[in-house]
Amino acid sequence: MSSAFVKKGETRWLHEIDPSMNALLVFLQQENGGMRIYERKNYYNATEGRNVYQMSDSLSYIKNNESKWYIVWD
């Protein structure tokens, strides 16, 4: 995303968004230039001890103990 089109103070980071799936989807759509992002599948990861959400942007996301989203590398 070009910073030329972002208003000052408008930049958000993945760990700053709400812990809901809807908030993740909206954030990812904005980050991908408006392209619709959807959940491909979710599953429980025993190593992480929580659910992993594979999205159509080819990345997988998890919420940590503080309910903050982060990317997990399979």
N, C-alpha and C positions, 0 to 999 in steps of 0.2 A: 504494500500500500504506500503510495507516495505521500510524503509528509506535506507536500504543497497543498493538498486538499483536505488536510486535517486541521481543524481549529485548535488553537492552543488549549491545553487541558482536556482535550477530547480523547486522547490516546488511552486505551485500556489494555490491561494485561490479562492473560488467561486466569491467573490466580486471583484477580480482583472481581471477577463476575460472580453472580449468585450461584449456589450449588445445584440449581435445578437443570434438568435436561433442556428445557425451553431456553433458558439463559445461555446455555452452551451452544445450542443451535443458532440462536440470533447472533451471538458473538462470532461464530465460525462463518456464518453467511456474510457478515460485514467484513471480516478479514479476507474473504475470498472474492471480493469485488461484487457481492450481491448474488453469487452463484448459490443455489439451494444446496445445503448440506443435510444429509440425513444419516440416521443410525443404521449401519449395515447389520451389526449383531452385537450382543453383549454376552458376557460369560463371566463366571467366577474364576479368578486367578488365585490359586492356593499360595503361590510365592508371595504375592502382594497382600493376600488376605482380604480381597475386596473385588467388586465387580469392575470389569474392563468394558469400555464402550468403544467399539470400532466404528469409525465414521467414514463417510464417503470421501473425505479429504485424504484418505489413506493413512490416517494417524489414529492411535488409540488413546483414550483418555480415562483417567481415574480420579476419584476424589480422595484426598488424604484425610488424616484424622481430624484436621481442622475444617473439613468440608470445602477445601480449595481444590479446584481442578488443576491437573497437571498431565503432561504427556508421558505415556509409558512406552518404552521401546521394547518390543517383543523380541 
